[in-house]
């Protein structure tokens, strides 16, 4: 699969985590990653828009993880690539369990180097790969069919901004980054990095996240 001009190199362990300030997606106000620097580690999740059923499920998973991580002194923050107004409409009916910021221009995704292959460069063989990342479907289906089936399960009606997000020429991948108190990335996971397109929509396992948290430096 060629990724063309949208190829990026993701940040990884040892890299400094870029700061950002974005509109809050679940309430009024803003969200800043810098607010946690020197105070607590942060699990940062970068997502596509709420139009994507894989992302909607990954956001739920991250919310579940966030509640467990708080007990270990780790905060969680998600960024969704849609307008703040569209995100707030979605979260009004589906409240998240963690802080969420809105970044319709993928600024944060670019800062962290999360790839965004152009849809025109993704071969049909990739779209035909069977996926079932949340294991809700009776069997894996080709990517587009799996996405449609999950949206039908949700009974989700896309908004005009959702349709505009879905029509973008690039497919933004997801990324998770565990950042320590000093602002250094200690662990990362980028969608499709290990399994290719067959990994679309997969979220790190609880064991992977627990292992990453255990490797965080102890507080000074």
N, C-alpha and C positions, 0 to 999 in steps of 0.2 A: 504494500500500500504506500503510494507516494503521498507525502504531506505537503509538497510544494512550498509556496512562499510562507505558509503559516507554521512551518517547523520552528519549535522552540526547544531550548534545553532547560528542563526543570531544575530548580534549586534543590539541593539535597543536604544531607547531614554535614555540618560544619559551615554551611553558608549562613550569612546574616539574613534574618527575616526582614523584608521590607516593611516599613510602617505604612499605614493608610488610614484615612478617615472617610467614611461613607455614610449615606443616609441609612437610618435604621429601616429594616424591612418589615418588622413586626409591630412597630409603634412609631410615634413621632420622635424626632431627635436624630442624633448621629451615633455611630459606632466607630471606635478607634482601637486598633490593635495595640498602640503604644500605651493605652491605659493599663495594660497588664504587665508592662516591662518592669522588672525589678520586684514584682509582687507575686506573680503566679505563672506557671507554665500554661501554654494555650495549645489546644488542638484546633487547628484552623482547617475548615473544609470549604473548598471552592466548587461551586455547582453550576450547572446550566440553569436555564429558567425553569419556572414551575410548570411550564407546558410539558416538560419531559417526565413521563411516568417513572422512569428509572431514577431520576433525580428526586422526585417526590418521595419515593421509598427510601432512598439513601438519606434524605433529610430526616425522616422518621427514625431510621437506624441511628443517625448521629445524635438525635435528641435522646434516645435511650442510652446511648453511650455516655452522653454528657452528664446524665444524672449519676451514673456510677463513678465517673471521673472526678466529680466534685468532692466525693468522699476521700479521694486521694490527692486533693489540693490542685487539681488541674481544671481550668476553665475551658469552655468550648465556644467557638465562634464560627458561624457559617456565612458564606457570601453567595447570593444567588444573582444570576445575570439577567435581571429584568428591572423595570422601573420600580421605584419605591412605592408608587401608587398601586401598581399591579400586584406587587408582593404583599402589600398591606391588605388588599382586598382578599387575596388567597388566605393569608394567615388569620384574618378575622374569623373565618369559619373553620380553620384548621390550625389552631394555635401551636407554635413550636415549643419545644422544651429547652431551647437554648437561644442565645442572642443571634439575630440574623441581620445582615447588612445587604443592601441592594447595590449592584454594580452593573448597570445595563450595558456599559461599554467594555466589559472584560478587562478593565484596567488592572485589577488585582491579579487576575489570571495571568496576564502578561508579565507583571512584576515577578511572579513566582515561576514563570517559564512553563506553565502548563500548556501542552500542545493543543492546537485547534486545526486539525486537517480540513482542507477544503472538501466539501461534499463531492465536488466534481472529480476529485482525485481519489476518492474511495471506490475501489473496484466493486463490481456487483458480487464477486465471490465473497467479499467481506460482509456486505449487506445480507447475504444468504446464510451466514453462519447462524446456527441455532443457539439461542440464549434463553436463560430463565434465571436471572440473577437473584430474584427474591424467592424463587421456588414456589411461586403461587400458581403457576400454570401447570396443567396436567403433564405437559412435556415441553422441552425447549422448542422454540419457534424461530424462524428467521427474524432478524432484528426488527424490521418494520412491522411484521405481523405480531411479534411479541409486544412491541410498544402499543399497537392498536388494541390488542387483547387486554393489556393492563389498564389502559384508559377506559375501556368498556367496563371492566370490573369496578373502577373508581366511580363510574357515572360522571366523569369530569367533563364539563363543557368549557372549552378554551375561550378565553377573552380575545378581543382584537389584538391587544399587546402580545398575548401568547402566540397567536398565529404569526405575528411579525417576528417574534423570537425564533419560532420554529423554521421560518423561511430564510434565516440567515445563511450566507453561502458557506460558512465554516461550521463544523461540529465541534464545539468546545468539549474537551475531556474534563474529567473531574480530578481533583487533587486534594490530598490531606497532608498536613504538615504539623508535626509536633515541635513546638518552639519552647525553649527553656526560659527561665526567668531573665536571663541576660539577653534574650532576643536572638539566640542561635538555634537554627533548625537541627534537631537531633534525630528525626525520623521522618520519612515521607513515603507516600504511596500515590502513584499516578495511574489513573484508569488506562487500561489496555497496554501498560508498559511491560507486563510480564506475559500476558496471554494473547496479545494482539487484540483484534476486534472481538474475539470471543469473550473477552473480559469486560465488555461494555456493561455498565450499570452495577458492577460488583463493588461492594464496600468491604474494607478490611475486616477481618474476623476479630472477635473479642480477644482471642489469644494473641493475635498480632499486636493489638493495641495495648493489652496488659504488658506484654514483653517490652514494648517501646517505652511505656511509662516507667517500668522498673529500671530502665537504663538511664533515666534522667539524672543529671548531677544532683547530689544532695544540696539542700540550702546551705549557703555559707554561714 
